[in-house]
Amino acid sequence: MTEDESQAAAEDLAKRLRLLMDVAVAESGTEPTYSQIADFLKERGTNLSRSRWTYMVNGHRYVQDAAVFEGLAAFFDVDEAFLMGEDGAATPEKVSAQLDMVRSMRAAKVKSYAARTLGDISPKALHAITKFLDEEMTPMPEH
């Protein structure tokens, strides 16, 4: 793996980890802490140092450790293939559902902001803006 490929893999892993953290927040109302994650992995016989976790979640360095991936997949209740970014790995249903919810919430915020900011806009123009935003926020079908 070249340095560029390694950096791209590190950034891709970080995106998936942050997405899983967001899903965990949506499910439980709080973000999992490093300590909770490290303790979970320790119970499974795997050590995760704070610096390694920081590298992983921030995309600073690509970590290739099967035991860490296995433990993190179990912690977040997803398939290892998704976590590792394997080609063809399906996005877990709970992750897709949360992404749809986030898209809807963002669209609602934008619509509300547009309505407040534009003030005396005609109903026809507001409808056109709403339609455009709805179309833009619709997720693209997966291949």
N, C-alpha and C positions, 0 to 999 in steps of 0.2 A: 504494500500500500504506500503510495507516494505521500509526501507531506500534505499536498493539496487535498488528496482523497481522505487522508486521516482527519484533516480539519473539517472537511465537509461532513464526514461521518460523525464527528464530535458535535457539530452544530445540529445535525439531524437528530441525534440522540437527545440533545438538550431540548429541542422543540417537543419531542414526544414526552419527555419527562415533565416539562412544564405543563403540557396539555393534561397529563395524568394528574398532576398536582391540582390543576384547575377543576378537573372532574371530581377529585376527592373533596375539594372545598364545596362544590355544588352539592355533593352527596351528604357531607357531614356538617357543613357550615364553618369548618376550620381547616386551615392548611396543615398537612402532616409536617411535623418537625423533623429535623435531621435525627434527633434522639429517638423518636418513635421508629423511624425507618431503620436506623442502625441497630436498635434493640431487636426489632423483628428479624433482621438478618443474622444477628448474633445468636438468637434462639435457634436458627437454622444452621449454625456453625460457620457463618461467613462474616468476615470483618469488613466494615466499610468505614474508612477514616473520614473525618470531616473534610479534609482537603480533597480526597478523591471524590466525595459527593459534590463538593463545590465545583471541581473540574467538570464533572459530568453534567450537572444541572445548568451550568453557565456556558458549556460548549468550548471550554478552554483546551481540553485534551481528550482524545478518544480513549476510552477504557474498554479493553477486551478481556472480560473476566466472566466466564460462564456462570460461576456460582453467584456473582453479584447480579447478573441479568436474571437468573432463575429466581433469586430472592426478591428482586424488585418486581418481577412479573407476578409473583405470588402476593406481594404486599398490595399492589395495585389491582390485582385480580384481572390480569390480561394475559394473553398468550405471549410467550417469549418472542415468537417470530415478529409480532407487532413491535414489541419493545426494541428489538434489535434492528428493525427496519428492513427485514428480509423482503425481497421482491415477491409480490403476490400475497403478502400477509394482509389479512383483512383488518380493517379498523373495527375494534370492538363496538358492539351495538350501543353500550352505555356511553362510549366516547362520542359516537356519531350523534346520539340523542342530545348530549350536552352541547355539542357544537351547534346543533340546530337551535337549541334554546338561547345560546349566546347570540347567534345571528338575529333571532327574533327580538331579543332585548335591545340589541344595538340598533336595529331598524326602528323600533318603537321610540328610542331616544332621539334618533335623527329626525323622525317624523314630528315628534313633539317640539324639538328645537326649531325645525323649519316652520312649523305653524306659528310658534311664538315670535320668531325673528321676522318672518315675512309679514306678519300682522294682517294688513288689509288685502290679502291676496284673494282672488276670486275662488269660489268653490271648485270651478273647473280646473284651474291651475293647481290647486292643492291636490285634487284627485289625480292629476297627471303626475305630480311629484310622488305621491304615495304609490301609484302604480309602478313608476320607475324604480323606486326603492324596493318594493316587494320583489320585482323581477331581479334586481341586482343581488338581493340577499337570499334568493333561492339557491340552495346548494346544487352544484353540478353533479350529474349522475356519475357514479364510480364506474371505471372500466373493468 
